[in-house]
Protein backbone atom coordinates (compact mmCIF):
# COMPACT_ATOMS: atom_id res chain seq x y z
CA UNK A 1 0.00 0.00 0.00
CA UNK A 2 2.77 2.37 0.92
CA UNK A 3 4.52 1.46 -2.28
CA UNK A 4 1.40 2.30 -4.24
CA UNK A 5 1.03 5.63 -2.46
CA UNK A 6 4.66 6.50 -3.15
CA UNK A 7 4.37 5.54 -6.81
CA UNK A 8 1.21 7.57 -7.11
CA UNK A 9 2.87 10.58 -5.49
CA UNK A 10 5.88 10.32 -7.82
CA UNK A 11 3.57 10.00 -10.81
CA UNK A 12 1.60 13.06 -9.72
CA UNK A 13 4.83 15.01 -9.20
CA UNK A 14 6.02 14.04 -12.68
CA UNK A 15 2.63 15.05 -14.04
CA UNK A 16 2.75 18.39 -12.23
CA UNK A 17 6.21 19.11 -13.56
CA UNK A 18 5.11 18.04 -17.01
CA UNK A 19 2.06 20.26 -16.87
CA UNK A 20 4.04 23.22 -15.61
CA UNK A 21 6.56 22.88 -18.39
CA UNK A 22 3.83 22.51 -20.98
CA UNK A 23 1.90 25.47 -19.65
CA UNK A 24 5.04 27.55 -19.59
CA UNK A 25 5.80 26.56 -23.15
CA UNK A 26 2.36 27.57 -24.29
CA UNK A 27 2.12 30.83 -22.32
CA UNK A 28 5.64 32.08 -21.67
CA UNK A 29 7.48 30.72 -24.70
CA UNK A 30 9.77 28.55 -22.57
CA UNK A 31 10.45 26.35 -25.60
CA UNK A 32 12.87 29.00 -26.72
CA UNK A 33 15.02 28.14 -23.71
CA UNK A 34 17.83 25.58 -24.33
CA UNK A 35 16.92 21.96 -23.27
CA UNK A 36 13.25 22.69 -22.53
CA UNK A 37 11.96 20.19 -25.05
CA UNK A 38 14.32 17.48 -23.71
CA UNK A 39 12.96 18.10 -20.22
CA UNK A 40 9.36 17.77 -21.37
CA UNK A 41 10.08 14.50 -23.20
CA UNK A 42 12.04 13.15 -20.23
CA UNK A 43 9.31 13.99 -17.70
CA UNK A 44 6.68 12.58 -20.09
CA UNK A 45 8.53 9.23 -20.30
CA UNK A 46 9.00 9.11 -16.51
CA UNK A 47 5.35 9.92 -15.97
CA UNK A 48 4.33 7.05 -18.28
CA UNK A 49 6.77 4.74 -16.54
CA UNK A 50 5.38 5.64 -13.10
CA UNK A 51 1.84 5.40 -14.41
CA UNK A 52 2.57 1.83 -15.62
CA UNK A 53 3.93 0.99 -12.17
CA UNK A 54 0.71 2.18 -10.65
CA UNK A 55 -1.44 0.08 -13.04
CA UNK A 56 0.54 -3.00 -12.04
CA UNK A 57 -1.33 -2.87 -8.78
CA UNK A 58 -4.63 -2.91 -10.63
CA UNK A 59 -4.78 -6.04 -12.88
CA UNK A 60 -8.08 -4.95 -14.33
CA UNK A 61 -6.31 -2.00 -15.94
CA UNK A 62 -3.53 -3.97 -17.56
CA UNK A 63 -5.62 -4.53 -20.61
CA UNK A 64 -5.48 -0.76 -21.26
CA UNK A 65 -1.75 -0.45 -20.91
CA UNK A 66 0.55 -1.49 -23.73
CA UNK A 67 3.27 -3.42 -21.97
CA UNK A 68 5.20 -6.59 -22.57
CA UNK A 69 3.45 -9.99 -22.43
CA UNK A 70 5.65 -11.21 -19.65
CA UNK A 71 6.75 -9.60 -16.44
CA UNK A 72 10.29 -9.57 -17.68
CA UNK A 73 9.35 -7.70 -20.82
CA UNK A 74 7.31 -5.30 -18.79
CA UNK A 75 10.24 -4.56 -16.48
CA UNK A 76 12.51 -4.09 -19.47
CA UNK A 77 10.07 -1.77 -21.15
CA UNK A 78 9.52 0.28 -17.99
CA UNK A 79 13.29 0.31 -17.33
CA UNK A 80 14.08 1.39 -20.84
CA UNK A 81 11.36 4.07 -20.68
CA UNK A 82 12.65 5.37 -17.37
CA UNK A 83 16.23 5.24 -18.57
CA UNK A 84 15.46 7.08 -21.78
CA UNK A 85 13.43 9.62 -19.76
CA UNK A 86 16.34 10.13 -17.42
CA UNK A 87 18.69 10.55 -20.40
CA UNK A 88 16.42 13.18 -21.88
CA UNK A 89 16.26 14.87 -18.48
CA UNK A 90 20.04 14.79 -18.18
CA UNK A 91 20.48 16.33 -21.63
CA UNK A 92 17.72 18.85 -20.91
CA UNK A 93 19.18 19.87 -17.56
CA UNK A 94 22.64 20.00 -19.12
CA UNK A 95 21.39 22.56 -21.59
CA UNK A 96 18.86 24.34 -19.40
CA UNK A 97 20.78 24.84 -16.15
CA UNK A 98 23.48 27.12 -17.69
CA UNK A 99 20.68 29.18 -19.19
CA UNK A 100 19.05 29.32 -15.76
CA UNK A 101 22.33 30.39 -14.18
CA UNK A 102 22.87 32.97 -16.90
CA UNK A 103 19.32 34.20 -16.38
CA UNK A 104 19.93 34.41 -12.65
CA UNK A 105 23.14 36.34 -13.21
CA UNK A 106 21.37 38.53 -15.75
CA UNK A 107 18.61 39.24 -13.24
CA UNK A 108 21.20 40.17 -10.62
CA UNK A 109 22.94 42.38 -13.15
CA UNK A 110 19.62 43.89 -14.15
CA UNK A 111 18.86 44.49 -10.48
CA UNK A 112 22.23 46.13 -9.99
CA UNK A 113 21.72 48.11 -13.17
CA UNK A 114 18.24 49.13 -12.05
CA UNK A 115 19.65 50.12 -8.71
CA UNK A 116 22.43 52.12 -10.38
CA UNK A 117 19.99 53.63 -12.84
CA UNK A 118 17.65 54.48 -9.96
CA UNK A 119 20.53 56.18 -8.16
CA UNK A 120 21.50 58.07 -11.32
CA UNK A 121 17.88 59.03 -11.87
CA UNK A 122 17.69 60.29 -8.27
CA UNK A 123 20.93 62.22 -8.69
CA UNK A 124 19.78 63.63 -12.00
CA UNK A 125 16.41 64.45 -10.54
CA UNK A 126 18.17 66.25 -7.70
CA UNK A 127 20.37 68.10 -10.19
CA UNK A 128 17.36 69.03 -12.29
CA UNK A 129 15.58 70.17 -9.15
CA UNK A 130 18.58 72.36 -8.26
CA UNK A 131 18.77 73.67 -11.83
CA UNK A 132 15.05 74.29 -11.77
CA UNK A 133 15.44 76.19 -8.52
CA UNK A 134 18.31 78.20 -10.00
CA UNK A 135 16.23 78.92 -13.07
CA UNK A 136 13.37 80.10 -10.91
CA UNK A 137 15.78 82.27 -8.97
CA UNK A 138 17.32 83.64 -12.18
CA UNK A 139 13.86 84.31 -13.60
CA UNK A 140 12.93 86.12 -10.39
CA UNK A 141 16.18 88.12 -10.53
CA UNK A 142 15.62 88.92 -14.19
CA UNK A 143 12.08 90.01 -13.48
CA UNK A 144 13.43 92.16 -10.66
CA UNK A 145 16.15 93.56 -12.93
CA UNK A 146 13.60 94.18 -15.68
CA UNK A 147 11.37 95.93 -13.19
CA UNK A 148 14.36 98.03 -12.12
CA UNK A 149 15.22 98.79 -15.76
CA UNK A 150 11.63 99.76 -16.45
CA UNK A 151 11.77 102.02 -13.42
CA UNK A 152 15.10 103.47 -14.48
CA UNK A 153 13.80 104.01 -17.98
CA UNK A 154 11.07 106.23 -16.58
CA UNK A 155 12.89 107.66 -13.55
CA UNK A 156 15.82 110.00 -13.03
CA UNK A 157 18.36 108.11 -10.88
CA UNK A 158 19.61 111.20 -9.00
CA UNK A 159 16.36 112.88 -7.94
CA UNK A 160 14.09 109.82 -8.39
CA UNK A 161 11.73 112.09 -10.31
CA UNK A 162 10.16 110.97 -13.60
CA UNK A 163 12.35 111.57 -16.64
CA UNK A 164 11.77 112.65 -20.24
CA UNK A 165 10.31 109.27 -21.29
CA UNK A 166 7.86 109.38 -18.39
CA UNK A 167 6.89 112.93 -19.43
CA UNK A 168 6.08 111.82 -22.97
CA UNK A 169 4.03 108.91 -21.61
CA UNK A 170 2.17 111.29 -19.30
CA UNK A 171 1.41 113.68 -22.17
CA UNK A 172 0.07 110.83 -24.30
CA UNK A 173 -2.07 109.61 -21.40
CA UNK A 174 -3.47 113.12 -20.92
CA UNK A 175 -4.16 113.32 -24.65
CA UNK A 176 -6.41 110.25 -24.40
CA UNK A 177 -8.06 111.59 -21.25
CA UNK A 178 -8.74 114.94 -22.90
CA UNK A 179 -11.03 113.20 -25.38
CA UNK A 180 -13.42 112.71 -22.46
CA UNK A 181 -12.46 115.69 -20.27
CA UNK A 182 -11.07 118.56 -22.40
CA UNK A 183 -8.72 120.78 -20.41
CA UNK A 184 -5.98 123.39 -20.64
CA UNK A 185 -2.43 122.59 -19.53
CA UNK A 186 0.73 124.56 -18.87
CA UNK A 187 4.23 123.17 -19.27
CA UNK A 188 7.11 124.84 -17.43
CA UNK A 189 10.73 124.00 -18.25
CA UNK A 190 12.79 125.25 -15.30
CA UNK A 191 16.51 125.78 -15.98
CA UNK A 192 18.94 126.79 -13.22
CA UNK A 193 20.99 129.83 -14.28
CA UNK A 194 24.80 129.57 -14.39
CA UNK A 195 24.68 126.14 -12.78
CA UNK A 196 27.74 125.04 -14.73
CA UNK A 197 29.79 127.39 -12.56
CA UNK A 198 28.68 125.42 -9.48
CA UNK A 199 29.90 122.14 -11.02
CA UNK A 200 33.13 123.68 -12.28
CA UNK A 201 34.01 125.39 -9.01
CA UNK A 202 32.72 123.00 -6.35
CA UNK A 203 32.67 119.71 -8.24
CA UNK A 204 29.91 117.49 -9.57
CA UNK A 205 29.31 115.83 -6.19
CA UNK A 206 28.16 119.15 -4.70
CA UNK A 207 26.33 119.98 -7.92
CA UNK A 208 24.38 116.72 -7.70
CA UNK A 209 23.38 117.51 -4.12
CA UNK A 210 22.15 120.94 -5.21
CA UNK A 211 20.10 119.39 -8.04
CA UNK A 212 18.60 116.88 -5.61
CA UNK A 213 17.77 119.62 -3.10
CA UNK A 214 16.05 121.74 -5.76
CA UNK A 215 14.14 118.65 -6.94
CA UNK A 216 12.96 117.98 -3.39
CA UNK A 217 11.91 121.60 -2.98
CA UNK A 218 9.89 121.53 -6.20
CA UNK A 219 8.36 118.15 -5.33
CA UNK A 220 7.28 119.39 -1.90
CA UNK A 221 5.53 122.42 -3.39
CA UNK A 222 3.62 121.00 -6.34
CA UNK A 223 0.16 119.46 -6.51
CA UNK A 224 -0.09 115.69 -6.54
CA UNK A 225 -2.20 115.72 -9.72
CA UNK A 226 0.51 117.62 -11.64
CA UNK A 227 3.55 116.11 -13.32
CA UNK A 228 7.02 117.03 -12.03
CA UNK A 229 10.14 115.54 -13.59
CA UNK A 230 13.76 116.15 -14.45
CA UNK A 231 14.78 116.39 -18.09
CA UNK A 232 18.48 116.11 -17.30
CA UNK A 233 21.36 118.37 -16.31
CA UNK A 234 19.93 121.38 -14.49
CA UNK A 235 16.50 121.26 -16.16
CA UNK A 236 13.22 120.32 -14.50
CA UNK A 237 9.77 120.14 -16.06
CA UNK A 238 6.35 120.78 -14.51
CA UNK A 239 3.05 120.11 -16.30
CA UNK A 240 -0.04 121.55 -14.61
CA UNK A 241 -3.66 121.07 -15.54
CA UNK A 242 -5.51 124.38 -15.47
CA UNK A 243 -8.80 124.80 -13.62
CA UNK A 244 -9.79 127.58 -16.01
CA UNK A 245 -11.75 126.91 -19.17
CA UNK A 246 -10.72 129.92 -21.27
CA UNK A 247 -7.15 130.55 -22.50
CA UNK A 248 -6.87 134.02 -20.91
CA UNK A 249 -7.69 132.76 -17.42
CA UNK A 250 -5.37 129.80 -17.89
CA UNK A 251 -2.56 132.17 -18.97
CA UNK A 252 -3.11 134.36 -15.90
CA UNK A 253 -3.01 131.33 -13.60
CA UNK A 254 0.16 130.18 -15.37
CA UNK A 255 1.75 133.62 -14.89
CA UNK A 256 1.13 133.43 -11.14
CA UNK A 257 2.51 129.89 -10.98
CA UNK A 258 5.65 130.93 -12.89
CA UNK A 259 6.23 133.80 -10.44
CA UNK A 260 5.89 131.36 -7.55
CA UNK A 261 8.40 128.98 -9.14
CA UNK A 262 10.93 131.79 -9.68
CA UNK A 263 10.66 132.75 -6.00
CA UNK A 264 10.82 129.12 -4.90
CA UNK A 265 14.14 128.49 -6.66
CA UNK A 266 15.53 131.87 -5.57
CA UNK A 267 15.07 131.10 -1.86
CA UNK A 268 18.44 130.58 -0.19
CA UNK A 269 19.66 127.00 -0.30
CA UNK A 270 22.23 125.39 1.99
CA UNK A 271 24.06 122.25 0.88
CA UNK A 272 26.79 120.91 3.14
CA UNK A 273 28.72 124.00 4.21
CA UNK A 274 27.84 126.03 1.10
CA UNK A 275 25.15 128.70 0.78
CA UNK A 276 23.54 129.18 -2.64
CA UNK A 277 21.40 131.98 -4.00
CA UNK A 278 20.27 130.42 -7.25
CA UNK A 279 17.98 131.74 -9.94
CA UNK A 280 16.03 129.98 -12.66
CA UNK A 281 14.86 130.77 -16.17
CA UNK A 282 11.51 129.27 -17.16
CA UNK A 283 10.05 128.55 -20.57
CA UNK A 284 6.27 128.14 -20.64
CA UNK A 285 3.73 126.92 -23.14
CA UNK A 286 -0.03 126.84 -22.51
CA UNK A 287 -1.79 124.21 -24.59
CA UNK A 288 -4.70 121.89 -25.07
CA UNK A 289 -4.94 118.88 -27.33
CA UNK A 290 -7.36 120.48 -29.75
CA UNK A 291 -4.57 121.93 -31.85
CA UNK A 292 -3.17 118.57 -32.89
CA UNK A 293 0.35 119.16 -31.51
CA UNK A 294 2.41 116.11 -30.69
CA UNK A 295 4.02 115.67 -27.29
CA UNK A 296 7.39 116.49 -28.83
CA UNK A 297 5.94 119.68 -30.33
CA UNK A 298 4.70 120.79 -26.90
CA UNK A 299 8.07 120.08 -25.31
CA UNK A 300 9.85 121.92 -28.14
CA UNK A 301 7.63 124.97 -27.66
CA UNK A 302 8.49 125.16 -23.95
CA UNK A 303 12.17 124.74 -24.79
CA UNK A 304 12.03 127.60 -27.31
CA UNK A 305 10.32 129.79 -24.70
CA UNK A 306 13.10 128.88 -22.24
CA UNK A 307 15.74 130.07 -24.69
CA UNK A 308 13.85 133.35 -25.07
CA UNK A 309 13.72 133.72 -21.26
CA UNK A 310 17.48 133.15 -20.94
CA UNK A 311 18.12 135.85 -23.52
CA UNK A 312 16.47 138.35 -21.16
CA UNK A 313 18.93 137.51 -18.38
CA UNK A 314 18.71 135.46 -15.20
CA UNK A 315 15.53 134.84 -13.24
CA UNK A 316 13.04 135.51 -16.04
CA UNK A 317 10.25 133.47 -17.59
CA UNK A 318 8.79 133.62 -21.06
CA UNK A 319 5.63 132.31 -22.74
CA UNK A 320 5.90 130.57 -26.10
CA UNK A 321 4.84 132.68 -29.07
CA UNK A 322 4.59 131.34 -32.64
CA UNK A 323 7.22 133.81 -33.90
CA UNK A 324 9.73 132.21 -31.51
CA UNK A 325 9.71 129.08 -33.68
CA UNK A 326 11.32 130.92 -36.56
CA UNK A 327 13.87 132.46 -34.21
CA UNK A 328 14.72 129.00 -32.82
CA UNK A 329 15.22 127.64 -36.32
CA UNK A 330 17.60 130.53 -37.03
CA UNK A 331 19.49 129.73 -33.82
CA UNK A 332 19.78 126.08 -34.83
CA UNK A 333 21.16 127.14 -38.20
CA UNK A 334 23.68 129.46 -36.50
CA UNK A 335 24.80 126.63 -34.20
CA UNK A 336 25.59 124.44 -37.18
CA UNK A 337 27.35 127.30 -38.93
CA UNK A 338 29.49 127.98 -35.86
CA UNK A 339 30.50 124.33 -35.66
CA UNK A 340 31.38 124.46 -39.35
CA UNK A 341 33.31 127.70 -38.80
CA UNK A 342 35.66 125.92 -36.40
CA UNK A 343 36.17 123.04 -38.81
CA UNK A 344 36.60 125.29 -41.87
CA UNK A 345 38.87 127.77 -40.03
CA UNK A 346 36.57 130.70 -40.72
CA UNK A 347 37.47 132.21 -37.33
CA UNK A 348 40.44 134.56 -37.24
CA UNK A 349 42.11 137.06 -34.90
CA UNK A 350 42.53 140.81 -35.02
CA UNK A 351 44.73 142.66 -32.55
CA UNK A 352 44.05 146.00 -30.88
CA UNK A 353 47.06 147.93 -29.53
CA UNK A 354 47.41 148.80 -25.84
CA UNK A 355 49.48 151.88 -25.02
CA UNK A 356 50.85 153.75 -22.01
CA UNK A 357 50.02 157.36 -21.08
CA UNK A 358 52.53 158.62 -23.65
CA UNK A 359 50.99 156.54 -26.45
CA UNK A 360 53.81 154.02 -26.53
CA UNK A 361 52.86 150.52 -27.59
CA UNK A 362 53.01 148.08 -24.62
CA UNK A 363 51.00 145.14 -25.95
CA UNK A 364 47.85 144.11 -27.75
CA UNK A 365 44.62 142.22 -27.21
CA UNK A 366 43.64 139.34 -29.49
CA UNK A 367 40.03 139.72 -30.59
CA UNK A 368 38.15 136.89 -32.30
CA UNK A 369 36.29 137.49 -35.54
CA UNK A 370 34.20 135.24 -37.78
CA UNK A 371 34.49 135.50 -41.53
CA UNK A 372 31.04 134.21 -42.41
CA UNK A 373 30.80 132.97 -46.01
CA UNK A 374 27.52 134.90 -46.52
CA UNK A 375 27.29 137.55 -43.80
CA UNK A 376 30.91 138.71 -43.97
CA UNK A 377 32.76 139.70 -40.78
CA UNK A 378 30.75 138.80 -37.64
CA UNK A 379 31.52 140.44 -34.28
CA UNK A 380 32.09 138.05 -31.34
CA UNK A 381 29.18 139.62 -29.44
CA UNK A 382 26.94 137.86 -31.95
CA UNK A 383 28.28 134.33 -31.41
CA UNK A 384 30.21 134.00 -28.10
CA UNK A 385 27.00 133.52 -26.09
CA UNK A 386 25.91 130.88 -28.62
CA UNK A 387 29.25 129.10 -28.25
CA UNK A 388 28.73 129.03 -24.46
CA UNK A 389 25.26 127.63 -24.89
CA UNK A 390 26.13 124.83 -27.33
CA UNK A 391 29.21 123.83 -25.32
CA UNK A 392 32.09 124.74 -27.65
CA UNK A 393 33.44 127.78 -25.79
CA UNK A 394 36.42 125.74 -24.57
CA UNK A 395 37.21 124.72 -28.15
CA UNK A 396 37.10 128.39 -29.14
CA UNK A 397 39.42 129.23 -26.24
CA UNK A 398 42.00 126.64 -27.28
CA UNK A 399 41.63 127.72 -30.93
CA UNK A 400 42.37 131.36 -29.99
CA UNK A 401 45.38 130.43 -27.84
CA UNK A 402 46.89 128.30 -30.60
CA UNK A 403 46.38 130.98 -33.23
CA UNK A 404 47.62 133.86 -31.06
CA UNK A 405 50.71 131.97 -29.95
CA UNK A 406 51.54 130.99 -33.50
CA UNK A 407 51.01 134.42 -35.08
CA UNK A 408 52.67 136.40 -32.30
CA UNK A 409 55.54 133.93 -32.09
CA UNK A 410 56.26 134.61 -35.76
CA UNK A 411 55.98 138.34 -35.04
CA UNK A 412 58.44 138.46 -32.13
CA UNK A 413 60.98 136.33 -33.99
CA UNK A 414 60.94 138.83 -36.87
CA UNK A 415 60.43 142.23 -35.25
CA UNK A 416 61.02 141.94 -31.48
CA UNK A 417 63.78 139.39 -30.95
CA UNK A 418 65.11 141.20 -27.86
CA UNK A 419 61.88 142.39 -26.19
CA UNK A 420 58.76 140.88 -24.65
CA UNK A 421 55.55 141.20 -26.65
CA UNK A 422 52.49 141.23 -24.37
CA UNK A 423 49.47 139.48 -25.93
CA UNK A 424 46.13 139.37 -24.08
CA UNK A 425 43.56 136.64 -24.77
CA UNK A 426 39.99 136.51 -23.45
CA UNK A 427 39.07 133.35 -21.56
CA UNK A 428 35.50 132.35 -20.74
CA UNK A 429 34.78 131.70 -17.03
CA UNK A 430 33.32 128.27 -17.82
CA UNK A 431 36.50 127.39 -19.72
CA UNK A 432 38.79 128.69 -16.98
CA UNK A 433 36.90 126.70 -14.31
CA UNK A 434 37.43 123.38 -16.11
CA UNK A 435 39.49 121.00 -14.00
CA UNK A 436 42.21 120.51 -16.62
CA UNK A 437 42.49 124.14 -17.73
CA UNK A 438 46.08 124.48 -16.54
CA UNK A 439 47.08 121.36 -18.49
CA UNK A 440 45.36 122.74 -21.59
CA UNK A 441 47.34 125.99 -21.46
CA UNK A 442 50.58 124.14 -20.76
CA UNK A 443 50.12 121.74 -23.69
CA UNK A 444 49.49 124.69 -26.04
CA UNK A 445 52.35 126.95 -24.90
CA UNK A 446 54.83 124.07 -25.00
CA UNK A 447 54.42 124.01 -28.77
CA UNK A 448 55.77 127.54 -29.17
CA UNK A 449 58.81 129.54 -28.10
CA UNK A 450 57.45 131.90 -25.42
CA UNK A 451 60.83 133.47 -24.61
CA UNK A 452 59.99 136.87 -26.15
CA UNK A 453 56.24 136.70 -25.67
CA UNK A 454 54.19 137.39 -22.54
CA UNK A 455 50.82 135.65 -22.58
CA UNK A 456 48.10 137.47 -20.62
CA UNK A 457 44.79 135.73 -19.93
CA UNK A 458 41.90 138.11 -19.49
CA UNK A 459 39.33 136.65 -17.11
CA UNK A 460 36.09 138.23 -15.92
CA UNK A 461 34.85 138.68 -12.39
CA UNK A 462 32.48 135.71 -12.79
CA UNK A 463 35.29 133.27 -11.99
CA UNK A 464 35.19 134.50 -8.37
CA UNK A 465 31.70 133.08 -7.77
CA UNK A 466 33.26 129.61 -7.61
CA UNK A 467 35.79 128.17 -5.21
CA UNK A 468 38.12 131.14 -4.80
CA UNK A 469 40.90 128.95 -3.41
CA UNK A 470 40.80 126.74 -6.50
CA UNK A 471 40.85 129.83 -8.73
CA UNK A 472 43.91 131.20 -6.92
CA UNK A 473 45.63 127.80 -7.12
CA UNK A 474 45.12 127.64 -10.89
CA UNK A 475 46.33 131.19 -11.37
CA UNK A 476 49.50 130.54 -9.37
CA UNK A 477 50.16 127.34 -11.35
CA UNK A 478 49.83 129.30 -14.58
CA UNK A 479 52.03 132.12 -13.30
CA UNK A 480 54.78 129.54 -12.81
CA UNK A 481 54.37 128.91 -16.55
CA UNK A 482 55.00 132.69 -17.08
CA UNK A 483 51.32 133.37 -17.81
CA UNK A 484 49.96 136.70 -16.51
CA UNK A 485 46.40 137.76 -15.71
CA UNK A 486 44.17 140.72 -16.34
CA UNK A 487 40.74 141.16 -14.73
CA UNK A 488 38.44 142.20 -17.56
CA UNK A 489 35.23 144.31 -17.38
CA UNK A 490 36.05 145.36 -13.83
CA UNK A 491 33.16 146.97 -11.96
CA UNK A 492 30.36 145.14 -13.77
CA UNK A 493 30.49 141.75 -12.05
CA UNK A 494 30.79 140.09 -8.67
CA UNK A 495 34.27 140.91 -7.42
CA UNK A 496 34.87 142.43 -4.04
CA UNK A 497 37.94 144.23 -2.73
CA UNK A 498 38.79 141.09 -0.74
CA UNK A 499 38.90 138.97 -3.88
CA UNK A 500 40.93 141.60 -5.69
CA UNK A 501 43.52 141.47 -2.91
CA UNK A 502 43.63 137.64 -3.00
CA UNK A 503 43.83 137.08 -6.75
CA UNK A 504 47.32 137.23 -8.33
CA UNK A 505 46.19 139.86 -10.84
CA UNK A 506 48.68 141.98 -12.81
CA UNK A 507 46.20 144.30 -14.48
CA UNK A 508 42.63 145.49 -14.07
CA UNK A 509 40.64 146.64 -17.12
CA UNK A 510 38.00 149.30 -16.51
CA UNK A 511 34.91 148.36 -18.49
CA UNK A 512 34.13 150.66 -21.40
CA UNK A 513 30.59 151.22 -20.09
CA UNK A 514 32.14 153.51 -17.43
CA UNK A 515 34.30 155.33 -20.01
CA UNK A 516 31.69 156.30 -22.59
CA UNK A 517 29.95 159.00 -20.50
CA UNK A 518 32.74 160.17 -18.24
CA UNK A 519 31.98 163.86 -18.83
CA UNK A 520 28.20 163.64 -18.61
CA UNK A 521 27.79 161.02 -15.87
CA UNK A 522 29.24 161.95 -12.48
CA UNK A 523 28.57 158.43 -11.13
CA UNK A 524 30.73 156.87 -13.84
CA UNK A 525 33.47 159.39 -13.19
CA UNK A 526 33.35 158.66 -9.44
CA UNK A 527 33.49 154.90 -10.05
CA UNK A 528 36.49 155.24 -12.38
CA UNK A 529 38.30 157.49 -9.91
CA UNK A 530 37.59 155.01 -7.07
CA UNK A 531 38.91 152.09 -9.15
CA UNK A 532 42.12 153.97 -9.96
CA UNK A 533 42.65 154.95 -6.33
CA UNK A 534 42.02 151.40 -5.12
CA UNK A 535 44.26 149.69 -7.67
CA UNK A 536 47.03 152.21 -7.06
CA UNK A 537 46.92 151.32 -3.37
CA UNK A 538 47.08 147.62 -4.26
CA UNK A 539 49.86 148.24 -6.80
CA UNK A 540 47.82 146.78 -9.64
CA UNK A 541 48.09 148.30 -13.14
CA UNK A 542 44.96 149.59 -14.87
CA UNK A 543 43.96 149.56 -18.53
CA UNK A 544 41.02 151.75 -19.52
CA UNK A 545 39.33 150.22 -22.55
CA UNK A 546 36.96 151.82 -25.01
CA UNK A 547 38.85 155.11 -25.39
CA UNK A 548 37.33 156.73 -28.46
CA UNK A 549 38.28 160.42 -28.22
CA UNK A 550 40.84 162.79 -26.81
CA UNK A 551 38.60 164.11 -24.01
CA UNK A 552 38.23 160.62 -22.53
CA UNK A 553 41.98 160.10 -22.80
CA UNK A 554 42.82 163.43 -21.10
CA UNK A 555 40.27 162.89 -18.33
CA UNK A 556 41.82 159.50 -17.48
CA UNK A 557 45.34 160.84 -17.89
CA UNK A 558 44.59 163.53 -15.29
CA UNK A 559 43.54 160.69 -12.93
CA UNK A 560 46.92 159.04 -13.60
CA UNK A 561 45.56 155.99 -15.44
CA UNK A 562 48.55 153.93 -16.60
CA UNK A 563 47.41 152.19 -19.81
CA UNK A 564 44.78 152.66 -22.55
CA UNK A 565 43.04 150.76 -25.28
CA UNK A 566 40.48 151.88 -27.82
CA UNK A 567 39.82 153.20 -31.31
CA UNK A 568 41.49 156.47 -30.39
CA UNK A 569 44.80 154.60 -30.36
CA UNK A 570 44.08 152.01 -33.01
CA UNK A 571 41.33 149.79 -34.28
CA UNK A 572 41.63 145.99 -34.29
CA UNK A 573 43.65 144.76 -37.25
CA UNK A 574 45.52 141.70 -38.37
CA UNK A 575 49.17 141.44 -37.36
CA UNK A 576 50.21 142.06 -40.93
CA UNK A 577 48.04 145.19 -41.18
CA UNK A 578 49.34 146.57 -37.90
CA UNK A 579 52.93 146.14 -39.07
CA UNK A 580 52.14 147.58 -42.49
CA UNK A 581 50.48 150.64 -40.94
CA UNK A 582 53.38 151.10 -38.56
CA UNK A 583 51.13 150.80 -35.51
CA UNK A 584 53.36 148.33 -33.74
CA UNK A 585 56.80 149.56 -34.67
CA UNK A 586 56.20 153.29 -34.67
CA UNK A 587 54.36 153.39 -31.38
CA UNK A 588 56.99 151.25 -29.71
CA UNK A 589 59.56 153.75 -30.83
CA UNK A 590 57.85 156.86 -29.46
BELURKA-V895833 format. One line per field, one symbol per residue. ss: DSSP state (H for helix, E for strand, L for the rest). Layout:
ss=???
This chain:
ss=LHHHHHHHHHHHHHHHHHHHHHHHHHHHLHHHLLLHHHHHHHHHHHHHHHHHHHHLLLHHHHHHLLLLLLHHHHHHHHHHHHHHHHHHHHHHHHHHHHHHHHHHHHHHHHHHHHHHHHHHHHHHHHHHHHHHHHHHHHHHHHHHHHHHHHHHHHELLLLLLELHHHHHHHHHHHHHHHLLLLLLEEEEEEEELLHHHHHHHHLHHHHHHHHHHHHHHHHHLLLLLLEEEEEELLEEEEEEELLLLLHHHHHHHHHHHHHHHHHHHHLLEEELLEEELLLEEEEEEEELHHHLLLHHHHHHHHHHHHHHHHHHLLLLEEELLHHHHHHHHHHHHHHHHHHHHHHHLLEEEEEEEEEELLLLEEEEEEEEEEEELLLEEEEHHHLHHHHHHHLLHHHHHHHHHHHHHHHHHHHHHHHLLLLLEEEEEELLHHHHLLLLHHHHHHHHHLLLLLLLEEEEEEEEHHHHHLLHHHHHHHHHHHHLLLEEEEEEEELLLLLLHHHHHHLLLLEEEELHHHHLLLLLLHHHHHHHHHHHHHHHHHLLEEEEELLLLHHHHHHHHHLLLLEEELLLLLLLELHHHHHHHLHHHHHHHL
